[in-house]
Amino acid sequence: MHPSERLREINGLLLQKSFQVNHISVSAYLNEHFDVINYAERSFSRDLKDLKELLQIRYPALHDTEGELIKFSRAQNRFYLIRDDISAFPSISDKELSQIASTIEQNKHLFSGGAGEGLVNKLRAIAMENSMARHHDMLAWSAIELVKDGERSGANFMSIILENIYAKKVIAFTHRGLASHSKQKQALGLPVLLKEYNNGWYTGWYVLFQPMEPGETQLKPDINKLQLFALDRIVQITPVQNQPRVRIHPEFKPADYFINCLGLFRSKSLQAQSILCRIDKDNWMLNYIEKYPIHASQEIISENESSVRIQLKLEIDQEVENFFIRFAQEIRVLEPENLVEQIKSGLEKGIGNYKNTSAGN
């Protein structure tokens, strides 16, 4: 029996509350199920040490606060995990991981911006690492580091919001701003879409919401009147007894709210504008944006032997400006003039931060 397989079995026994994990019981279990004889107490101690190290790798913050995550109870003569929701290995089998990945792959239409593909890749990466761990000696570190999606989510409200989206029912909720001094506000309306977003500070789940006034008896969702709220800013959701009559146009598609956005938020005062850029053909970024377009509206037009033009249609907001400032060395914006001036101003301010400063300040 490979040592990594033995570790998985002992980890599974630790997850079973009814199993008394100690050297005698584990030795008997391995002998009965895997014909492992002469499983020494020294080997058992080494296996426990390896499991503790794996748990420390998977749960570093918990280890920092609680110490070793496997402890011994003298009263019960057994080793135990300090929490029921931790494990040295994923509790889902490789077969189950593959089935989940295949299901997601077959339903990519439920995900936007390549999120489905990203999740499939994560599941398969976990399955591959599990497979490697079974056939090779244990590493003292994780061989794969997946992207951390952030802690903002508001996932505790997802099920109730989703239920009301399908039921086309109006809800009332209390929310507050991100600042510590922000006051709680009340909102009333129809949730129409849950959206996941993972781009820096905006990581988390959001609900797209058609607001309404108290006492209204009829509600017609309108793309241009929708509002966006972060789920983790919602404090409480309350059902509404007197439901208005909801009339939804057959061509109403909530996702169209984001159709002209580069990011997540949009201003109702902005109109989509044509943006014209230039990029050299030998620039690394051209190959990148050919495979991963900046936006769905992107068109690449050959200009001459050395460069191409990139045409986009977007609402020009702070996120658009930040994008072009970030890649100012790769992409030159030609039109519209107001965006060109905003980019110049942003670059000048950035350069100004580094002028007349002494080293180390």
MARPADREN-133103 format. One line per 3 residues: number of its first residue (from 0); their letters; for each residue x, y, z of C-alpha. Coordinates in pm, 1 decimal. Each point is the difference from the previous one (the first is absolute). Layout:
NUM) A) X Y Z; ...
***
This chain:
0) MHP) 0.0 0.0 0.0; 147.3 333.4 -105.7; 56.2 242.8 292.4
3) SER) -217.3 267.2 -165.6; -289.8 -249.3 -27.4; 42.8 -86.8 366.9
6) LRE) -14.8 369.2 90.2; -326.0 35.8 -188.9; -149.6 -295.5 183.8
9) ING) 100.5 136.3 341.7; -132.5 342.5 -100.3; -331.5 -166.6 -87.2
12) LLL) -8.0 -173.8 337.2; 56.4 331.5 176.8; -304.6 135.3 -182.2
15) QKS) -212.8 -284.7 141.2; -112.8 103.1 346.3; -89.8 -359.0 87.0
18) FQV) 352.4 -129.8 -64.5; 246.2 9.8 290.9; 323.5 101.9 -169.7
21) NHI) 305.3 -137.0 180.9; 282.4 -234.5 -96.0; -178.7 -320.2 96.7
24) SVS) -326.6 77.0 -184.6; 173.1 135.8 -312.1; 236.0 -296.8 -12.0
27) AYL) -296.7 -239.2 19.3; -185.8 197.3 -270.5; 295.1 -5.8 -241.4
30) NEH) 54.9 -369.3 61.5; -366.5 -83.7 -62.9; -54.8 214.5 -308.9
33) FDV) 343.0 13.8 -164.7; 189.8 -298.6 143.4; 253.2 234.8 157.9
36) INY) 184.2 -193.3 272.0; 244.7 123.5 259.7; -113.4 363.4 -18.4
39) AER) 235.7 139.0 263.5; -91.0 266.8 252.1; 296.5 199.8 -130.0
42) SFS) -151.6 -7.2 -350.2; -334.3 113.0 143.2; 167.9 296.0 174.7
45) RDL) 177.0 93.8 -323.2; -328.6 -17.1 -194.2; -170.1 225.8 254.5
48) KDL) 289.4 245.5 -29.5; -36.7 2.4 -381.6; -375.9 56.7 27.6
51) KEL) 55.9 290.4 239.7; 241.4 156.0 -251.0; -251.7 -41.2 -282.9
54) LQI) -269.0 162.1 210.8; 233.5 288.2 82.1; 56.6 53.7 -374.7
57) RYP) -374.0 -5.0 -75.5; -107.2 210.2 300.7; 290.7 231.1 92.5
60) ALH) -215.7 264.8 170.1; -178.4 -259.8 214.0; 333.5 -158.2 92.7
63) DTE) 136.6 340.0 104.3; -287.8 53.2 241.9; -64.7 -355.0 122.1
66) GEL) 336.6 -175.1 -28.1; 3.7 -364.9 -110.2; -326.3 -93.0 -171.8
69) IKF) 10.2 -365.0 111.9; -5.1 -42.6 377.3; -10.9 -290.0 245.1
72) SRA) -267.7 -61.0 263.8; 135.1 -198.1 293.6; -349.2 -48.2 137.5
75) QNR) -119.3 -164.8 -323.5; 337.2 -144.1 -103.4; -38.5 132.7 -351.0
78) FYL) 138.1 254.6 -245.0; -248.3 245.0 -149.3; -28.8 298.0 -237.3
81) IRD) -63.4 322.2 190.3; -281.3 88.6 -244.9; -249.2 -208.7 -194.5
84) DIS) 35.8 204.7 -319.4; 372.5 -50.5 -65.5; 183.9 -278.9 -178.7
87) AFP) 359.4 -63.5 -107.9; -137.1 -97.8 -341.7; -305.8 109.7 -199.8
90) SIS) -304.5 -192.5 116.9; -124.8 -34.6 -360.1; 141.8 -294.0 -191.7
93) DKE) 184.2 38.4 -329.7; -292.5 -165.7 -177.5; -243.5 248.0 155.5
96) LSQ) 229.9 291.9 -88.9; 10.1 -118.3 -361.9; -378.8 -37.3 -10.4
99) IAS) -48.1 352.1 137.3; 253.2 140.0 -247.6; -176.7 -172.7 -290.2
102) TIE) -338.6 131.5 113.3; 132.8 356.0 16.2; 166.0 -38.8 -339.4
105) QNK) -332.4 -106.0 -152.3; -173.2 303.4 151.5; 245.4 280.6 -77.0
108) HLF) -290.0 216.1 -113.3; -76.5 55.1 370.5; 334.8 173.7 47.4
111) SGG) 129.9 326.3 -141.1; 348.0 119.5 -84.7; 152.0 -349.2 -10.3
114) AGE) -87.0 -68.5 364.9; -126.9 -349.1 -85.0; 326.2 -92.2 -167.8
117) GLV) 192.3 136.9 296.3; -199.8 -211.6 245.0; 44.4 -310.6 -214.5
120) NKL) 375.0 59.3 -4.2; 7.8 38.5 379.4; -188.8 -325.5 56.6
123) RAI) 224.5 -188.8 -240.8; 310.0 152.2 157.8; -113.7 -128.8 340.1
126) AME) -64.0 -346.2 -146.9; 344.0 -4.6 -163.2; 173.3 102.5 321.6
129) NSM) -188.8 -272.0 188.4; 110.6 -255.6 -258.7; 363.8 108.4 21.8
132) ARH) -11.1 -19.9 380.2; -108.5 -363.8 -16.7; 290.5 -108.5 -218.7
135) HDM) 285.1 215.9 128.2; 148.4 93.8 333.5; -180.6 277.0 183.7
138) LAW) 118.8 356.1 -64.0; 44.4 246.8 283.1; -191.9 259.3 -204.3
141) SAI) -296.4 18.2 -235.6; 108.0 -64.0 -360.7; -286.6 211.7 -137.1
144) ELV) -103.7 342.7 118.8; -349.0 94.2 -116.6; -114.5 359.2 -30.3
147) KDG) -153.3 127.9 321.5; -340.6 139.2 -82.3; -20.2 219.7 305.1
150) ERS) -211.9 -13.1 311.2; -277.7 231.9 -112.9; -297.1 -201.1 -112.4
153) GAN) -327.6 43.2 190.2; -67.6 -364.1 -81.6; -239.2 -33.8 295.7
156) FMS) -261.0 202.3 -193.3; 42.6 -172.9 -335.2; -265.8 -269.9 40.0
159) IIL) -277.0 237.3 112.3; 81.0 249.9 -277.2; 12.2 -274.1 -263.2
162) ENI) -334.3 -135.1 120.7; -160.0 342.5 -40.6; 154.5 49.1 -343.6
165) YAK) -164.6 -321.5 -120.2; -326.5 80.3 178.8; 7.8 358.9 -141.0
168) KVI) -73.1 132.8 347.5; 82.6 342.2 139.6; 211.6 11.2 317.7
171) AFT) 107.5 266.9 245.2; 353.5 12.2 130.5; 224.1 206.4 221.9
174) HRG) 349.9 85.4 -119.2; 289.1 221.5 101.2; 305.6 151.6 -166.1
177) LAS) 354.9 -126.8 38.3; 113.8 285.5 225.1; -24.0 -65.6 375.1
180) HSK) -214.2 312.0 51.1; -246.5 -89.3 -277.8; -363.7 -0.2 104.0
183) QKQ) -236.6 -282.9 -79.7; -241.1 61.6 -285.7; -317.4 -172.6 -111.7
186) ALG) -71.2 -123.6 -352.4; -308.8 -152.9 -157.5; -20.2 -173.2 -333.9
189) LPV) 35.1 -305.8 -220.3; 328.6 -196.0 -16.2; 68.1 -110.1 -359.3
192) LLK) 357.8 -128.0 -14.5; 277.7 -129.9 225.9; 345.3 84.7 -133.6
195) EYN) 340.2 -119.1 115.0; 288.1 237.2 -58.1; 367.7 -47.1 72.6
198) NGW) 207.5 304.1 -83.7; 208.0 137.6 284.4; -197.2 192.4 259.9
201) YTG) -333.7 -85.7 -159.8; 28.1 -374.9 70.8; -326.2 -160.3 109.7
204) WYV) -365.2 -57.3 -85.9; -237.2 272.5 -111.7; -373.8 19.6 -56.8
207) LFQ) -150.1 198.7 -286.0; -317.6 156.7 125.6; -303.3 180.2 -147.4
210) PME) -99.0 260.4 262.7; -359.1 101.1 67.2; -191.2 241.5 220.7
213) PGE) -215.4 -122.4 290.9; -364.4 -36.8 -102.3; 66.9 -62.9 -370.1
216) TQL) -230.7 -271.0 -134.7; 177.4 -68.9 -327.1; 369.6 -43.0 -81.4
219) KPD) 168.5 -6.9 -342.7; 375.8 -73.6 17.3; 205.5 241.3 -209.7
222) INK) 370.0 -53.7 -81.4; 74.2 369.9 39.8; -158.8 18.0 345.2
225) LQL) 170.7 -300.0 158.7; 227.2 42.2 301.9; 289.8 -212.6 124.2
228) FAL) 62.8 -98.0 362.3; 284.1 -203.4 152.6; -141.7 -293.8 194.7
231) DRI) 248.8 43.2 282.2; -135.6 352.9 58.2; -352.3 -137.1 55.1
234) VQI) -91.0 -24.1 368.6; -349.8 -149.5 -16.0; -254.9 -120.5 -256.0
237) TPV) -371.6 18.3 75.0; -284.9 -156.3 -201.7; -272.5 230.9 -132.7
240) QNQ) -361.5 -96.6 62.8; -175.8 217.4 -258.2; 163.2 -101.6 -325.1
243) PRV) -41.1 222.9 -307.8; -86.6 -138.6 -339.4; 332.5 -61.5 -175.7
246) RIH) -1.8 40.7 -376.7; 324.1 -104.1 -170.3; 54.2 66.7 -370.1
249) PEF) 95.8 -316.1 -197.1; 324.3 167.0 -114.2; 103.9 115.6 347.1
252) KPA) 350.0 -136.8 73.1; 153.4 124.2 326.7; 353.8 -83.5 -117.7
255) DYF) -35.4 276.9 -261.6; 47.0 243.6 289.3; 373.9 -77.5 -22.2
258) INC) 23.5 -15.2 -380.1; 192.8 327.7 -34.4; 201.7 -30.1 321.7
261) LGL) 362.1 -98.9 27.7; -47.0 -67.7 367.6; -291.8 -33.0 235.5
264) FRS) -148.7 340.6 71.7; -157.5 237.3 -248.5; -132.5 352.7 6.1
267) KSL) -345.8 68.1 -135.2; 127.6 335.2 -128.4; 256.8 -162.9 -228.3
270) QAQ) -53.8 -110.4 -357.2; 211.5 -260.2 -174.6; 268.7 160.2 -215.1
273) SIL) 222.0 -129.9 -275.3; 361.2 -33.9 117.6; 278.6 -26.8 -256.9
276) CRI) 345.1 -125.5 101.4; 327.5 -92.2 -168.8; 230.9 -288.1 86.1
279) DKD) 320.6 -116.0 -171.3; -10.4 -338.8 -170.0; 315.6 -113.2 180.1
282) NWM) -145.1 91.7 341.3; -61.0 -297.4 228.9; -343.0 130.1 91.3
285) LNY) -139.4 -37.5 -351.8; 22.2 -379.0 17.3; -156.2 14.2 343.9
288) IEK) -303.0 210.6 -88.3; -58.6 -203.3 -315.7; -60.2 -299.2 227.3
291) YPI) -147.6 190.4 294.7; -188.3 307.4 -132.2; -4.9 314.1 213.0
294) HAS) -378.2 12.7 -47.5; -263.1 -181.2 -207.2; -21.9 300.9 -235.2
297) QEI) 368.7 -24.7 -93.3; 93.6 19.1 -368.3; 358.1 -25.7 -128.0
300) ISE) 67.9 183.9 -325.5; 332.0 -18.5 -184.4; 144.6 351.0 -39.0
303) NES) 337.3 -54.6 -170.8; 295.9 -236.3 5.7; 98.8 94.6 353.5
306) SVR) -324.7 66.5 190.5; -370.6 -78.0 37.1; -293.3 196.4 131.3
309) IQL) -223.9 -123.0 279.2; -358.8 121.9 4.3; -220.3 -29.6 308.7
312) KLE) -341.2 126.5 107.2; -14.4 76.7 371.7; -133.7 235.9 260.5
315) IDQ) 311.2 198.3 93.9; 25.0 -12.4 377.3; 280.2 -18.2 254.8
318) EVE) 60.4 -368.4 -63.2; 48.1 59.4 -373.7; 243.0 284.1 72.4
321) NFF) 190.5 -216.0 248.6; 27.4 -282.3 -252.8; 161.7 218.7 -266.0
324) IRF) 226.7 171.6 253.8; 114.2 -341.1 116.9; 87.7 -109.6 -354.2
327) AQE) 114.9 338.5 -129.2; 331.1 -151.8 -113.2; -178.4 -255.3 -217.5
330) IRV) -312.7 177.9 -126.8; -38.1 356.3 -122.6; -351.6 143.8 4.8
333) LEP) -72.3 219.0 -304.6; -366.9 88.8 54.1; -207.8 143.7 159.2
336) ENL) 198.2 308.3 96.7; -152.5 26.3 348.0; 127.4 -349.9 88.2
339) VEQ) 345.3 83.4 -143.1; 18.0 307.9 224.8; -114.5 -195.3 305.6
342) IKS) 269.8 -262.5 -59.6; 265.3 268.7 -43.9; -111.8 167.5 321.9
345) GLE) 10.1 -330.3 188.2; 350.1 -80.2 -125.8; 123.8 349.4 87.8
348) KGI) -135.6 -32.4 353.7; 171.4 -336.1 32.0; 332.5 142.6 -119.1
351) GNY) -49.4 294.2 236.6; -8.6 -240.0 294.4; 359.1 -98.8 -79.4
354) KNT) 141.6 345.3 -72.6; 211.7 189.1 252.5; 13.8 -296.4 238.8
357) SAG) 315.9 -119.5 163.8; 102.2 -364.9 -7.9; -190.4 -212.7 245.1
360) N) -283.0 254.8 51.9
***
